[in-house]
Amino acid sequence: MVKCDYCGVEVALPFKCRYCGGNFCARHHLPENHDCPGLVRGVWRPRAWEVEARVERSFVIPVRRKARRPSLKLGLRFSRGELVGFGAAMLVIFLVETGHLFLWGLNPLASPLVVGVLIGLVAGMVFHELAHRQVARRYGFTARFMVDPLMMLLSLVTALSPSFKIIAPGYVGIFGYSTRREQGIIALAGPLTNIALTVIFLLLRLAVPSLGEVLRWAMIVNLDIAIFNLIPIPPLDGSKIARWSILVWASVTMAVIVPWILLRWPWAAGL
Protein backbone atom coordinates (compact mmCIF):
# COMPACT_ATOMS: atom_id res chain seq x y z
CA MET A 1 0.00 0.00 0.00
CA VAL A 2 1.23 3.49 -0.89
CA LYS A 3 -0.05 6.78 0.51
CA CYS A 4 -1.26 9.50 -1.83
CA ASP A 5 1.24 12.38 -1.64
CA TYR A 6 -1.63 14.90 -1.64
CA CYS A 7 -4.40 13.57 0.62
CA GLY A 8 -2.62 10.74 2.45
CA VAL A 9 -5.14 8.03 1.45
CA GLU A 10 -3.61 4.57 1.10
CA VAL A 11 -3.96 3.07 -2.39
CA ALA A 12 -2.90 -0.31 -3.72
CA LEU A 13 -2.22 0.88 -7.29
CA PRO A 14 -1.06 4.51 -7.16
CA PHE A 15 -0.75 6.80 -10.15
CA LYS A 16 2.75 8.25 -10.69
CA CYS A 17 2.76 11.83 -11.93
CA ARG A 18 5.01 12.21 -14.96
CA TYR A 19 5.81 15.84 -14.09
CA CYS A 20 6.72 15.77 -10.37
CA GLY A 21 7.24 12.03 -9.84
CA GLY A 22 4.81 11.77 -6.90
CA ASN A 23 2.36 8.96 -6.15
CA PHE A 24 -1.34 9.87 -6.06
CA CYS A 25 -4.78 8.31 -5.76
CA ALA A 26 -7.33 8.24 -8.57
CA ARG A 27 -8.91 11.47 -7.33
CA HIS A 28 -5.69 13.49 -7.34
CA HIS A 29 -3.61 11.83 -10.09
CA LEU A 30 -4.08 14.69 -12.58
CA PRO A 31 -1.44 17.46 -12.23
CA GLU A 32 -4.09 20.16 -11.73
CA ASN A 33 -5.74 18.15 -8.94
CA HIS A 34 -2.62 17.95 -6.75
CA ASP A 35 -1.15 21.41 -7.47
CA CYS A 36 1.71 19.79 -9.35
CA PRO A 37 4.89 21.89 -8.89
CA GLY A 38 6.29 20.54 -12.14
CA LEU A 39 3.41 21.79 -14.27
CA VAL A 40 3.38 25.40 -15.44
CA ARG A 41 0.92 26.25 -18.16
CA GLY A 42 2.59 27.61 -21.29
CA VAL A 43 6.06 26.46 -20.22
CA TRP A 44 7.56 23.12 -21.29
CA ARG A 45 9.23 21.05 -18.57
CA PRO A 46 10.84 17.60 -18.85
CA ARG A 47 8.97 14.74 -17.25
CA ALA A 48 10.23 13.24 -13.99
CA TRP A 49 11.75 10.10 -15.48
CA GLU A 50 13.47 12.15 -18.21
CA VAL A 51 15.15 14.28 -15.53
CA GLU A 52 16.27 11.14 -13.63
CA ALA A 53 17.63 9.60 -16.83
CA ARG A 54 19.67 12.71 -17.58
CA VAL A 55 21.17 12.80 -14.10
CA GLU A 56 22.19 9.14 -14.37
CA ARG A 57 24.22 9.83 -17.53
CA SER A 58 27.76 10.63 -16.47
CA PHE A 59 28.52 12.69 -19.56
CA VAL A 60 25.72 15.18 -18.84
CA ILE A 61 26.66 18.13 -16.62
CA PRO A 62 23.66 19.10 -14.45
CA VAL A 63 22.66 22.78 -14.67
CA ARG A 64 22.11 24.50 -11.33
CA ARG A 65 18.58 25.89 -11.17
CA LYS A 66 18.13 29.43 -9.93
CA ALA A 67 16.25 29.73 -6.64
CA ARG A 68 12.63 30.72 -7.04
CA ARG A 69 11.50 34.00 -5.61
CA PRO A 70 8.76 33.80 -2.99
CA SER A 71 5.29 34.50 -4.28
CA LEU A 72 3.25 37.32 -2.78
CA LYS A 73 0.32 34.95 -2.31
CA LEU A 74 -0.18 33.78 1.27
CA GLY A 75 -1.61 30.43 0.26
CA LEU A 76 -3.90 30.22 3.29
CA ARG A 77 -5.85 27.25 1.98
CA PHE A 78 -6.69 24.29 4.18
CA SER A 79 -8.09 21.02 2.96
CA ARG A 80 -10.58 19.12 5.10
CA GLY A 81 -7.90 16.53 5.82
CA GLU A 82 -5.52 19.20 7.09
CA LEU A 83 -8.09 20.70 9.44
CA VAL A 84 -8.89 17.25 10.82
CA GLY A 85 -5.18 16.55 11.14
CA PHE A 86 -4.47 19.75 13.07
CA GLY A 87 -7.41 19.04 15.36
CA ALA A 88 -6.20 15.49 16.01
CA ALA A 89 -2.65 16.71 16.62
CA MET A 90 -3.77 19.26 19.22
CA LEU A 91 -5.91 16.63 20.96
CA VAL A 92 -2.96 14.23 21.07
CA ILE A 93 -0.70 16.97 22.48
CA PHE A 94 -3.23 17.72 25.22
CA LEU A 95 -3.63 14.04 26.15
CA VAL A 96 0.12 13.41 26.13
CA GLU A 97 0.80 16.29 28.51
CA THR A 98 -2.12 15.73 30.89
CA GLY A 99 -2.90 12.00 30.60
CA HIS A 100 -0.92 10.96 33.68
CA LEU A 101 -2.58 13.72 35.73
CA PHE A 102 -6.05 12.43 34.88
CA LEU A 103 -4.98 8.91 35.90
CA TRP A 104 -3.83 10.23 39.27
CA GLY A 105 -7.11 12.09 39.84
CA LEU A 106 -5.52 15.57 39.56
CA ASN A 107 -6.93 18.63 37.83
CA PRO A 108 -4.44 19.65 35.11
CA LEU A 109 -5.90 23.16 34.89
CA ALA A 110 -5.01 23.88 38.53
CA SER A 111 -1.26 23.99 37.94
CA PRO A 112 0.37 27.04 36.27
CA LEU A 113 3.12 24.76 34.99
CA VAL A 114 0.72 22.45 33.15
CA VAL A 115 -1.35 25.32 31.76
CA GLY A 116 1.80 27.08 30.54
CA VAL A 117 3.16 23.89 28.99
CA LEU A 118 -0.12 23.23 27.17
CA ILE A 119 -0.35 26.79 25.83
CA GLY A 120 3.28 26.70 24.72
CA LEU A 121 3.00 23.27 23.12
CA VAL A 122 -0.20 23.81 21.19
CA ALA A 123 0.85 27.26 19.95
CA GLY A 124 4.44 26.20 19.34
CA MET A 125 3.73 22.96 17.48
CA VAL A 126 0.84 24.27 15.36
CA PHE A 127 2.44 27.55 14.30
CA HIS A 128 5.83 25.85 13.83
CA GLU A 129 4.31 23.48 11.26
CA LEU A 130 2.19 26.21 9.69
CA ALA A 131 5.33 28.31 9.17
CA HIS A 132 7.01 25.47 7.22
CA ARG A 133 3.83 25.00 5.18
CA GLN A 134 3.30 28.65 4.30
CA VAL A 135 6.91 29.40 3.35
CA ALA A 136 7.03 26.28 1.17
CA ARG A 137 3.81 27.32 -0.57
CA ARG A 138 5.11 30.83 -1.14
CA TYR A 139 8.06 29.28 -2.95
CA GLY A 140 5.58 27.47 -5.19
CA PHE A 141 5.80 23.97 -3.68
CA THR A 142 2.92 21.72 -2.77
CA ALA A 143 2.92 21.50 1.03
CA ARG A 144 0.37 20.23 3.53
CA PHE A 145 0.20 19.04 7.12
CA MET A 146 0.12 15.24 7.35
CA VAL A 147 -0.68 13.05 10.35
CA ASP A 148 1.77 10.24 11.13
CA PRO A 149 -0.37 7.40 12.59
CA LEU A 150 2.62 5.49 14.00
CA MET A 151 4.15 8.50 15.76
CA MET A 152 0.72 9.56 16.98
CA LEU A 153 0.26 6.13 18.57
CA LEU A 154 3.72 6.28 20.18
CA SER A 155 2.92 9.76 21.48
CA LEU A 156 -0.32 8.52 23.08
CA VAL A 157 1.53 5.64 24.77
CA THR A 158 3.84 8.12 26.51
CA ALA A 159 0.79 9.94 27.92
CA LEU A 160 0.94 7.48 30.83
CA SER A 161 4.48 8.53 31.74
CA PRO A 162 5.00 11.61 33.96
CA SER A 163 8.49 12.35 32.59
CA PHE A 164 9.29 10.76 29.21
CA LYS A 165 7.16 12.20 26.38
CA ILE A 166 7.08 11.82 22.62
CA ILE A 167 5.22 14.64 20.90
CA ALA A 168 5.33 14.09 17.14
CA PRO A 169 1.77 13.59 15.84
CA GLY A 170 2.49 14.85 12.34
CA TYR A 171 4.70 16.75 9.92
CA VAL A 172 4.54 18.99 6.87
CA GLY A 173 4.98 17.10 3.61
CA ILE A 174 6.65 19.18 0.87
CA PHE A 175 6.55 17.92 -2.71
CA GLY A 176 8.78 19.19 -5.49
CA TYR A 177 12.44 19.71 -6.41
CA SER A 178 14.07 22.39 -4.21
CA THR A 179 17.50 23.96 -3.89
CA ARG A 180 19.63 23.82 -0.75
CA ARG A 181 18.82 27.47 -0.05
CA GLU A 182 15.08 26.91 -0.37
CA GLN A 183 15.23 23.91 1.95
CA GLY A 184 17.20 25.95 4.50
CA ILE A 185 14.79 28.88 4.48
CA ILE A 186 11.74 26.62 4.73
CA ALA A 187 13.33 24.78 7.67
CA LEU A 188 14.37 28.05 9.33
CA ALA A 189 10.76 29.29 9.37
CA GLY A 190 9.81 26.82 12.13
CA PRO A 191 12.38 27.80 14.82
CA LEU A 192 11.96 31.50 13.98
CA THR A 193 8.23 31.14 14.64
CA ASN A 194 8.95 29.65 18.07
CA ILE A 195 11.27 32.59 18.82
CA ALA A 196 8.54 35.03 17.76
CA LEU A 197 6.01 33.27 20.01
CA THR A 198 8.48 33.51 22.91
CA VAL A 199 8.71 37.27 22.41
CA ILE A 200 4.90 37.54 22.29
CA PHE A 201 4.57 35.55 25.54
CA LEU A 202 7.23 37.79 27.12
CA LEU A 203 5.29 40.93 26.20
CA LEU A 204 2.08 39.38 27.58
CA ARG A 205 3.92 38.48 30.76
CA LEU A 206 5.01 42.08 31.21
CA ALA A 207 1.47 43.32 30.51
CA VAL A 208 -0.29 40.76 32.77
CA PRO A 209 1.97 39.99 35.78
CA SER A 210 -0.62 37.64 37.30
CA LEU A 211 0.05 35.17 34.45
CA GLY A 212 3.79 35.38 34.91
CA GLU A 213 4.45 31.73 35.81
CA VAL A 214 2.06 30.37 33.16
CA LEU A 215 3.62 32.45 30.40
CA ARG A 216 7.14 31.67 31.63
CA TRP A 217 6.53 27.97 31.01
CA ALA A 218 4.92 28.74 27.66
CA MET A 219 8.14 30.57 26.71
CA ILE A 220 10.32 27.68 27.92
CA VAL A 221 8.34 25.12 25.94
CA ASN A 222 8.63 27.15 22.72
CA LEU A 223 12.38 27.45 23.20
CA ASP A 224 12.51 23.69 23.89
CA ILE A 225 10.79 23.05 20.55
CA ALA A 226 13.19 25.42 18.76
CA ILE A 227 16.30 23.87 20.36
CA PHE A 228 15.20 20.32 19.54
CA ASN A 229 14.50 21.18 15.90
CA LEU A 230 17.81 23.03 15.54
CA ILE A 231 19.82 19.87 16.26
CA PRO A 232 21.84 19.36 13.03
CA ILE A 233 20.78 15.74 12.53
CA PRO A 234 18.49 14.67 9.64
CA PRO A 235 15.56 14.96 9.26
CA LEU A 236 15.42 17.82 11.82
CA ASP A 237 15.35 21.45 10.67
CA GLY A 238 18.87 22.10 11.96
CA SER A 239 20.45 19.76 9.41
CA LYS A 240 18.85 21.61 6.48
CA ILE A 241 19.71 25.04 7.89
CA ALA A 242 23.35 24.06 8.59
CA ARG A 243 23.70 22.53 5.12
CA TRP A 244 22.51 25.82 3.62
CA SER A 245 24.43 28.22 5.93
CA ILE A 246 26.38 27.22 9.03
CA LEU A 247 26.55 30.89 10.05
CA VAL A 248 22.76 31.26 10.04
CA TRP A 249 22.37 28.01 11.98
CA ALA A 250 24.92 29.08 14.63
CA SER A 251 23.33 32.54 15.01
CA VAL A 252 19.80 31.23 15.44
CA THR A 253 20.97 28.48 17.81
CA MET A 254 22.72 31.00 20.07
CA ALA A 255 19.65 33.27 19.95
CA VAL A 256 17.61 30.36 21.34
CA ILE A 257 20.06 28.86 23.86
CA VAL A 258 20.84 32.09 25.74
CA PRO A 259 17.22 32.99 26.72
CA TRP A 260 16.48 29.29 27.35
CA ILE A 261 19.28 29.12 29.95
CA LEU A 262 18.13 32.36 31.58
CA LEU A 263 14.51 31.15 31.85
CA ARG A 264 15.60 27.79 33.24
CA TRP A 265 17.56 29.33 36.13
CA PRO A 266 15.69 29.22 39.46
CA TRP A 267 15.69 33.00 39.91
CA ALA A 268 14.00 33.45 36.51
CA ALA A 269 10.62 32.68 38.11
CA GLY A 270 10.78 36.02 39.88
CA LEU A 271 11.51 38.07 36.77
N, C-alpha and C positions, 0 to 999 in steps of 0.2 A: 504494500500500500504506500502511496506517495501523497503528500499533502499539496494542495493547490497553493502556489506561491502568493495568490491574491487573497483568497478567503479562508484558507486553512483547512478546507474540507478534504478528507481522505478519499482518494480515488484509486481504483485498481489499474485503470488504463489511462494515464494522464496524457494530455496533449502538450507537446513541446513547441514553444513559440520559436519560429525561425528567425525572429529579429533580436530577441533578448536572451533566448536560450532557456527561459524558465519553464516550469511544469505547471499546467493549469487544468482545472476541471472543464467539463463541457460548457458550462455557463460563462466562463471567463477565458476561453481559449483564444478568442479573437483579440488582436492587438488593441483595438479600441475599447474592449471590455475590461482589460486589466491595466489601462494607462501605460502601455508598453513604452519604456524609455528609449527603445531602439527604433521607434517608428515616428518619423516627422513627415507630415504631409508636404509633398512638393520637393523633398530632398531624398536622394537615393542613398541607402546605407547597405553595406554587405550583410548578409544573413549570418546568424551566430556560428554555424558550422563552417562558413567560408572564412570567418575571422580566425577560428581555431586552426583551420588548415594552414592558413598563412603563417601563423605564429610557429607551427610545428616545422616549417621549412627553414632549414638553417641558413639558406642563402638569402632569405628575405630579412631586411633590416626593419624592425618595427618603428613606426613613426610615433613620436610622443604627442598625444592629444593635448591641446590647450585646455586648461581648466575652464569650466563653464561659469559664467557670471550668475550670481543668485538672481532669481526672478523677483519682481516686486509683488507677486501674488502671495498672499499668506497661506493659501491652501488649507483653510480651516474646514475640511470636509471629513466627516466621520461616518464610516459605514456602520450598519447595525451590529455587525460582529465586533467592531472596535469598541463601541459603547458597552456592549455586554462584557467584553474582555476587561475593560477598565473597571467596570462595576465588580466583576468577580475578583480582580486583583486587589481592589481596596478592601473587599470583604475578607479575603485571605490574609491580608496584612493585619487587619483588626483582630482576627481570630488567633493569628500567630503570636501577637504581642499580648493578648489578654486571656488566651485559653487557659493557661495554668492558674490564673487568678479566679476564673469562674469555677474551676475544679476545687479550689480551696475555699469556696464560699465567700470570696472577697469582692468588693465593689471596685472595679477598675477605674471608675470615674471619680473616686474619692482621693486618689493619689495624684499630686501635681506631676510627679515623674512620669506616670503612665500616660496621663493626658498629654503632656508635652511630647513624649515619644510618639504617640499616635498621630498628633498633629504634624510633627516633623516628618514621620515616615510617609503618611498619605500624601502630604504636599510634596515632599522630596522625591518620592518614587514616581508619582504621576507626572509632575512637571519636568522631571529629569527625562523621562521617556518621551514626553510631548516635545521637548526641545530637540531631541535627536530627530524625531519624525518631521517637525516643521522645517528644520534647516535642510534636511535631505530633500524634502519636497520643493523647497525654494531653489535647490540646485537642479531640479527637474527629474529627480528619481522617484520611483514608486516606493512609498514607505508606509507602513501601517503597523499598529500595535498588535502583537500576536501572543496568545496565551500558550504557555508551555505546560501541558498537562502533567508531565513527570515531575518537573520542578515545583509545580503547584502542590502536588501530592506530598513531596518531600517537605515542603514548607509547612503544610498542615500537620505533618507528623511531629515536627519540632514545636508545635503549639503546646504540647504537654510538658516541655522542658522549661524551667525558669531561667536558664542561662544561655544554652546553646540554641541559636535560631538560624534558620535559613529563610531568607526573604527574597525569592526570585520567581514570582508567579508568571512573568512574561518578559518579552523583549520587543524591540522594534526591528522588524524585518525590512531591509533595504535591498531593492532589486535594480540592477543595472551596473554598467562598467564605470568605475570611478577612479580618479587619480589619487595619489598619496596625500596631496594637499586637501582634496575634498573629503577624504576619509578622516583626516585629522581634524578639520573644522567641524564636521558633523559630530565626531566623538567629543570634541571640546565643549560643545553646546550643553551637554549634560552636567558636568561638574560646574560650569559657569552658572547654570541655573540654580544649583544648590548654594553657591556662594551668594547669588542675588537674594535667594530666600532667607539666608542667614542675616543679611543686612536688613531685610524687611522685618524679620522677627526682632532684631536688635532695636530698630526704631519703634516698634510696637511696645517693646519692653520699657523703653525710656518714656513712652507716652502713657502707658498703663502700668505703674509699678506693682500693683496688686497681682499681676500675672507674671511677675518676674521669674519665678522658679519654673513655671510651665513653659514660658518662652525660651528660657535658658536651655532646657532639655530639647526643645524643638530645634534650636540652633545647633546643639551638639550632634543631634541625629543627622541633620543635613550635612554637616561637616564629615560625619562618619561615612555617609553615602559617597561624598565627593572623594574622600581619601581612598576608600575601597576601590572605586572605579578608576582612580589615577594610578593604581599599581600597574607597572609596565609589563604585564603578562597577558598574552592573548587568551580569550577574546575581549578583555577589559578595555575600557576607553584609553587608559594610559599607554597601552602598547601602540595604538594608532596615532596618538598625539606625539609620542616620542619618536616614532618612525618618520613623522612629518617634520617635526622641529623639536629637538631636545631642549632648546632654550625656552620655548613656550611651555613645554611640559614641566621643566624645573621651576619656572616662575609661578605657574599656577599651583604646583604642589606646595611650594613655600607659602603662597598666599592662603592655603588651606590649613597647613600644619601649624603655623604660628597661632592663629586664633583658636584652633582646636585645643592646643596645649594650655592656653590661657583660660579657656572655659572649663577645662578638666581639673584645674587646680582647685583645692578646697576653698580658698578664699574668693573664688569667682562667684560663688553663690550669693555673696553680699554685694556684688557690683550693681 
